[in-house]
């Protein structure tokens, strides 16, 4: 059964990555006390295995030294106190490596599941902690039943392991009673290491059950309602109106940059009113002409205005303008299928500029053809009908004047 939030809604949605990260910041991560206990015990067993002989030898020598007193100091209380202080100091130095290992284990073992997380949020006072109803649920709820089951499981596993080890090593205990003190103590220490390590290792059975449960329980706690998912989406992705405003500003910036490139164009091909595409071609640096500005309606009008202001030739070719608009991207070369049509336009532009400089008769205006099917199907009919009354001619400079010679030549 899905858990319910404070407002009564069911938490039916899986936690999002942001929810998991927020819960980690609050210190809410899966933890297994059984795993922590097992790791600390295993590390303690290994530390005693490697340091036990050294510490035992040092402590034995320290004990002999402490009770080896010269007869002249037997009745000197200050000497006894001084000897006690020295013995304590040497003893602490002897066990310091083992203590350091255990402190490090106590710090790192809890991070084995859930990783490192440090937060004061769990320490904050919560009214629900003082609620008798919440306390009753904690005492007799599902989690309490699971903890009781784990406690019984630990008793059975560890107790059964201890009984099995005692039966297995019973002969060793019997032989120890017949050995001298030294060998018996050495054998006892060896058996203690074995028992301690195997008892700690036996907790793997409990840990194997506890870890999946802790992960599941943590996931259930941070599950989300549908409303929480929607609110998080709004916070991370932004409100629709804000996103719309950002997109508008981005378009304005993009259009402004595009308009700054129009004065560098060699020609502007228009519809004439609804589409405008500015082309630039440098034979030394470019493999093919590229589109440096394009737009429809208001943007197209602005492109034409900037072109007229800077004396850029405006060439009216409705099918070619639409084909370039839909098939060519900004700052990209035009498609290979339009090379021939654009080459005709550029050749006319260069000839027109040369004729104007020398006072010659303007060249005959070409009629570039666009390959069939190149223009989008939906636009072909609509744009064609919209531009059917537009003149095929009409090259303009400086915004207001037509070249009469060009018009007469076309007639």
C-alpha positions as CSV (number, residue, x, y, z in Angstrom):
1,X,0.0,0.0,0.0
2,X,1.3,3.4,-1.0
3,X,2.2,5.8,1.8
4,X,0.4,9.1,2.2
5,X,1.8,12.6,2.4
6,X,0.8,15.1,5.1
7,X,-2.0,16.4,2.8
8,X,-3.5,13.0,2.4
9,X,-2.2,12.3,-1.2
10,X,-0.8,8.9,-1.9
11,X,2.9,8.7,-2.7
12,X,2.7,6.7,-5.9
13,X,5.6,8.1,-7.8
14,X,9.3,7.0,-7.7
15,X,11.6,9.6,-6.2
16,X,13.3,11.7,-8.8
17,X,17.1,12.3,-8.8
18,X,16.5,15.8,-7.4
19,X,14.4,14.3,-4.5
20,X,17.2,11.8,-3.8
21,X,19.8,14.5,-3.7
22,X,17.7,16.7,-1.5
23,X,17.1,13.9,0.9
24,X,20.8,13.2,1.0
25,X,21.5,16.8,1.9
26,X,19.0,16.4,4.8
27,X,20.9,13.3,6.0
28,X,18.2,10.9,4.8
29,X,20.2,8.0,3.3
30,X,19.8,4.2,3.7
31,X,21.8,2.9,6.6
32,X,22.2,-0.6,7.9
33,X,23.3,-1.0,11.6
34,X,23.8,-4.7,11.0
35,X,26.3,-4.0,8.2
36,X,28.1,-1.4,10.4
37,X,28.3,-3.8,13.3
38,X,29.6,-6.6,11.2
39,X,32.3,-4.5,9.5
40,X,33.5,-3.1,12.8
41,X,33.8,-6.6,14.3
42,X,35.6,-8.0,11.3
43,X,38.0,-5.1,11.3
44,X,38.6,-5.6,15.0
45,X,39.3,-9.3,14.5
46,X,41.7,-8.5,11.7
47,X,43.4,-5.8,13.8
48,X,43.9,-8.2,16.7
49,X,45.2,-10.9,14.3
50,X,47.9,-8.6,13.0
51,X,48.6,-6.6,16.2
52,X,47.6,-9.1,18.9
53,X,51.0,-10.8,19.2
54,X,52.8,-7.5,19.3
55,X,50.4,-6.0,21.9
56,X,50.4,-9.2,23.9
57,X,54.2,-9.2,24.1
58,X,54.4,-5.5,25.0
59,X,51.7,-5.8,27.7
60,X,53.3,-8.9,29.2
61,X,56.6,-7.2,29.4
62,X,54.9,-4.1,30.9
63,X,53.2,-6.2,33.5
64,X,56.5,-7.9,34.5
65,X,58.2,-4.5,34.7
66,X,55.4,-3.0,36.8
67,X,55.8,-5.7,39.5
68,X,59.6,-5.9,39.4
69,X,60.4,-3.4,42.2
70,X,63.7,-3.0,44.0
71,X,63.5,-3.7,47.7
72,X,64.6,-0.1,48.5
73,X,61.4,1.3,46.8
74,X,58.8,-0.9,48.4
75,X,57.9,1.6,51.1
76,X,58.2,4.7,48.9
77,X,54.6,5.9,48.0
78,X,55.8,8.4,45.5
79,X,57.7,5.7,43.6
80,X,54.6,3.5,43.4
81,X,52.6,6.4,42.0
82,X,55.3,7.2,39.5
83,X,55.6,3.6,38.4
84,X,51.8,3.4,38.0
85,X,51.8,6.6,35.8
86,X,54.6,5.1,33.7
87,X,52.8,1.8,33.3
88,X,49.6,3.5,32.2
89,X,51.5,5.6,29.7
90,X,53.3,2.7,28.2
91,X,50.0,0.7,28.1
92,X,48.2,3.4,26.2
93,X,51.0,3.7,23.7
94,X,50.8,-0.1,23.2
95,X,47.0,-0.1,22.4
96,X,47.0,3.2,20.5
97,X,47.4,1.5,17.1
98,X,44.4,-0.8,17.8
99,X,42.3,2.1,19.0
100,X,43.2,4.2,16.0
101,X,42.1,1.4,13.7
102,X,38.8,1.0,15.5
103,X,38.1,4.7,15.4
104,X,38.7,4.7,11.7
105,X,36.4,1.7,11.3
106,X,33.7,3.4,13.3
107,X,33.9,6.4,11.0
108,X,34.0,4.5,7.7
109,X,31.8,1.5,8.3
110,X,28.5,3.5,8.4
111,X,29.3,4.9,4.9
112,X,29.4,1.4,3.4
113,X,25.7,1.8,2.6
114,X,24.5,5.2,1.5
115,X,27.9,6.9,1.3
116,X,29.1,9.8,3.3
117,X,26.4,12.3,4.5
118,X,26.8,15.0,7.1
119,X,23.8,17.1,8.1
120,X,22.3,18.7,11.2
121,X,18.8,18.3,9.8
122,X,18.0,15.1,11.7
123,X,18.9,16.8,15.0
124,X,16.3,19.6,14.4
125,X,13.3,19.4,16.8
126,X,10.1,17.9,15.2
127,X,6.7,18.1,16.7
128,X,5.9,14.6,15.4
129,X,8.5,13.2,17.7
130,X,6.4,14.3,20.6
131,X,3.2,12.8,19.2
132,X,2.0,9.8,21.2
133,X,0.3,8.4,18.1
134,X,3.5,8.6,16.1
135,X,5.4,7.0,19.0
136,X,2.8,4.2,19.1
137,X,3.2,3.6,15.4
138,X,7.0,3.4,15.8
139,X,6.6,0.9,18.6
140,X,4.1,-1.4,16.9
141,X,4.5,-0.6,13.2
142,X,6.1,-2.5,10.4
143,X,9.6,-1.2,11.1
144,X,9.4,-2.3,14.7
145,X,8.3,-5.8,13.6
146,X,11.3,-5.9,11.2
147,X,13.7,-4.8,13.9
148,X,12.3,-7.5,16.2
149,X,12.7,-10.1,13.5
150,X,16.3,-9.0,12.9
151,X,17.1,-9.2,16.7
152,X,15.7,-12.7,16.9
153,X,17.6,-13.6,13.7
154,X,20.9,-12.4,15.2
155,X,20.3,-14.4,18.4
156,X,19.7,-17.5,16.4
157,X,22.5,-17.0,13.9
158,X,25.2,-15.9,16.4
159,X,24.0,-18.3,19.1
160,X,23.9,-21.2,16.7
161,X,27.3,-20.4,15.4
162,X,28.8,-20.2,18.9
163,X,27.3,-23.5,19.8
164,X,28.6,-25.1,16.6
165,X,32.1,-23.7,17.2
166,X,32.2,-24.9,20.8
167,X,31.2,-28.4,19.7
168,X,33.8,-28.3,16.8
169,X,36.6,-27.2,19.1
170,X,35.7,-29.1,22.2
171,X,38.8,-31.3,21.9
172,X,41.0,-28.3,21.9
173,X,39.4,-27.0,25.1
174,X,40.0,-30.4,26.7
175,X,43.7,-30.5,25.7
176,X,44.2,-26.9,27.0
177,X,43.4,-28.1,30.5
178,X,46.3,-30.6,30.3
179,X,48.9,-28.2,28.9
180,X,51.3,-25.9,30.8
181,X,50.3,-22.3,31.4
182,X,52.2,-20.8,28.5
183,X,51.1,-23.1,25.7
184,X,47.6,-23.2,27.1
185,X,47.4,-19.3,27.0
186,X,48.7,-19.2,23.5
187,X,46.2,-21.8,22.3
188,X,43.4,-19.9,24.1
189,X,44.3,-16.7,22.3
190,X,44.4,-18.4,19.0
191,X,41.0,-20.0,19.6
192,X,39.7,-16.6,20.7
193,X,40.7,-15.0,17.4
194,X,39.1,-17.8,15.4
195,X,35.8,-17.6,17.4
196,X,35.7,-13.8,17.3
197,X,36.2,-13.7,13.5
198,X,33.8,-16.5,12.7
199,X,31.1,-15.0,14.9
200,X,31.4,-11.6,13.2
201,X,31.4,-13.3,9.8
202,X,28.2,-15.2,10.7
203,X,26.3,-11.9,10.7
204,X,26.5,-11.9,6.9
205,X,23.2,-13.8,6.9
206,X,21.4,-11.0,8.8
207,X,23.2,-8.3,6.7
208,X,22.1,-9.9,3.4
209,X,18.5,-9.5,4.5
210,X,18.9,-6.1,6.1
211,X,20.5,-4.2,3.3
212,X,17.8,-4.7,0.7
213,X,15.1,-3.9,3.3
214,X,16.9,-0.6,4.3
215,X,17.2,0.4,0.6
216,X,13.5,-0.4,0.0
217,X,12.4,1.4,3.2
218,X,14.4,4.5,2.3
219,X,12.9,4.6,-1.2
220,X,9.4,4.2,0.3
221,X,10.0,7.2,2.6
222,X,11.1,9.6,-0.1
223,X,8.5,8.5,-2.7
224,X,6.5,11.4,-4.1
225,X,2.9,12.3,-4.9
226,X,2.0,13.4,-8.5
227,X,1.6,17.0,-7.3
228,X,5.1,17.0,-5.8
229,X,6.5,15.7,-9.1
230,X,4.7,18.5,-11.0
231,X,5.9,21.2,-8.5
232,X,9.5,19.9,-8.8
233,X,9.3,20.0,-12.6
234,X,8.1,23.6,-12.4
235,X,11.0,24.5,-10.1
236,X,13.7,22.8,-12.1
237,X,12.4,23.5,-15.6
238,X,10.8,26.8,-14.9
239,X,7.3,28.1,-15.2
240,X,5.9,28.1,-18.8
241,X,5.5,31.8,-18.9
242,X,9.1,32.3,-17.8
243,X,10.4,29.8,-20.3
244,X,8.4,31.6,-23.0
245,X,9.9,34.9,-22.1
246,X,13.4,33.4,-22.1
247,X,12.8,31.9,-25.6
248,X,11.6,35.3,-26.8
249,X,14.7,37.0,-25.5
250,X,16.9,34.3,-27.1
251,X,15.1,34.9,-30.4
252,X,15.6,38.6,-30.1
253,X,19.3,38.2,-29.4
254,X,19.6,35.7,-32.3
255,X,17.8,38.1,-34.7
256,X,19.9,41.0,-33.6
257,X,23.1,39.0,-34.3
258,X,21.7,37.9,-37.6
259,X,20.8,41.4,-38.6
260,X,24.4,42.5,-37.9
261,X,25.5,40.0,-40.6
262,X,23.2,41.3,-43.4
263,X,25.6,44.2,-44.5
264,X,28.1,41.4,-45.3
265,X,25.8,39.7,-47.8
266,X,26.3,39.7,-51.5
267,X,22.6,39.4,-52.3
268,X,19.2,39.1,-50.6
269,X,16.8,36.8,-52.3
270,X,13.1,37.6,-51.5
271,X,9.6,36.3,-52.1
272,X,9.3,39.5,-52.4
273,X,7.3,40.2,-49.3
274,X,7.1,37.1,-47.1
275,X,10.5,35.5,-47.3
276,X,14.0,36.9,-47.4
277,X,17.3,35.0,-47.4
278,X,20.7,36.8,-47.3
279,X,23.6,35.0,-49.0
280,X,27.4,35.5,-48.8
281,X,30.0,34.0,-51.0
282,X,33.8,34.3,-50.8
283,X,35.5,32.3,-53.5
284,X,38.8,32.3,-51.6
285,X,37.4,31.0,-48.3
286,X,34.1,29.3,-49.1
287,X,33.4,26.1,-50.9
288,X,29.8,27.2,-51.6
289,X,27.6,30.2,-50.7
290,X,26.2,30.2,-47.1
291,X,23.1,31.7,-45.5
292,X,23.9,34.5,-43.1
293,X,20.3,35.7,-42.4
294,X,16.8,34.5,-43.2
295,X,13.3,35.2,-42.0
296,X,9.6,35.6,-42.9
297,X,7.2,38.5,-42.8
298,X,8.4,41.1,-40.2
299,X,11.9,39.6,-40.0
300,X,12.1,39.5,-43.8
301,X,11.0,43.1,-44.0
302,X,13.8,44.0,-41.6
303,X,16.4,42.1,-43.6
304,X,15.3,43.9,-46.8
305,X,15.4,47.3,-45.0
306,X,19.0,46.6,-43.7
307,X,20.0,45.4,-47.2
308,X,18.6,48.6,-48.9
309,X,20.3,50.7,-46.3
310,X,23.7,49.2,-47.1
311,X,23.2,48.9,-50.9
312,X,22.8,45.2,-51.0
313,X,21.1,44.0,-54.2
314,X,17.6,42.5,-53.5
315,X,16.7,39.8,-56.0
316,X,13.1,38.7,-56.3
317,X,12.8,34.9,-56.9
318,X,9.9,33.5,-54.9
319,X,10.5,29.7,-55.4
320,X,14.2,30.0,-54.7
321,X,13.6,32.2,-51.7
322,X,11.3,29.7,-50.2
323,X,13.5,26.7,-51.0
324,X,16.5,28.4,-49.4
325,X,14.5,29.4,-46.3
326,X,13.3,25.8,-45.7
327,X,16.4,23.8,-46.7
328,X,19.4,25.9,-45.6
329,X,20.4,26.6,-42.0
330,X,22.0,29.8,-40.7
331,X,25.8,30.0,-41.1
332,X,25.7,26.8,-43.2
333,X,26.3,26.2,-46.9
334,X,23.3,26.0,-49.2
335,X,22.2,22.5,-50.4
336,X,24.0,21.2,-53.5
337,X,20.7,20.9,-55.3
338,X,20.5,24.7,-55.3
339,X,24.0,25.4,-56.4
340,X,23.1,26.1,-60.1
341,X,20.1,28.4,-59.3
342,X,22.2,30.4,-56.8
343,X,25.1,30.6,-59.2
344,X,22.9,32.2,-61.7
345,X,21.8,34.8,-59.2
346,X,25.4,35.6,-58.0
347,X,26.6,35.8,-61.6
348,X,23.8,38.3,-62.3
349,X,24.8,40.3,-59.1
350,X,28.4,40.5,-60.1
351,X,27.6,41.5,-63.7
352,X,25.0,44.1,-62.5
353,X,27.6,45.7,-60.1
354,X,30.2,45.8,-62.9
355,X,27.7,47.3,-65.3
356,X,26.6,49.9,-62.9
357,X,30.2,51.0,-62.1
358,X,31.1,51.3,-65.8
359,X,27.7,52.7,-67.0
360,X,27.0,49.7,-69.2
361,X,23.6,48.3,-70.0
362,X,22.5,46.0,-67.1
363,X,22.6,42.3,-67.9
364,X,19.4,40.3,-68.6
365,X,17.9,39.1,-65.4
366,X,18.0,35.3,-65.0
367,X,15.0,33.1,-64.0
368,X,16.6,30.5,-61.6
369,X,14.6,27.3,-61.4
370,X,14.2,25.2,-58.3
371,X,14.3,21.4,-58.6
372,X,10.8,19.9,-58.4
373,X,9.8,18.6,-55.0
374,X,12.5,20.6,-53.3
375,X,10.2,23.0,-51.5
376,X,8.0,21.6,-48.6
377,X,4.7,20.2,-49.9
378,X,2.6,22.2,-47.6
379,X,4.2,25.5,-48.5
380,X,4.3,25.0,-52.2
381,X,0.6,25.6,-52.8
382,X,0.1,28.3,-50.1
383,X,3.3,30.3,-51.0
384,X,2.7,29.9,-54.7
385,X,-0.8,31.3,-54.4
386,X,0.4,34.1,-52.2
387,X,3.1,35.2,-54.5
388,X,1.4,34.5,-57.8
389,X,0.8,38.1,-58.4
390,X,4.4,39.2,-57.5
391,X,6.6,40.3,-60.4
392,X,9.5,38.2,-61.3
393,X,11.7,41.3,-61.7
394,X,12.4,44.2,-59.3
395,X,16.0,44.4,-58.3
396,X,16.3,47.3,-55.9
397,X,19.1,49.4,-54.3
398,X,19.0,52.0,-51.6
399,X,15.4,51.1,-50.6
400,X,13.3,53.4,-52.9
401,X,14.6,53.5,-56.5
402,X,14.3,50.9,-59.2
403,X,16.9,50.6,-61.9
404,X,14.9,51.8,-65.0
405,X,17.5,50.3,-67.3
406,X,17.1,47.0,-65.6
407,X,13.4,47.1,-66.0
408,X,13.6,48.2,-69.7
409,X,16.1,45.4,-70.3
410,X,13.8,42.9,-68.8
411,X,10.9,44.1,-70.9
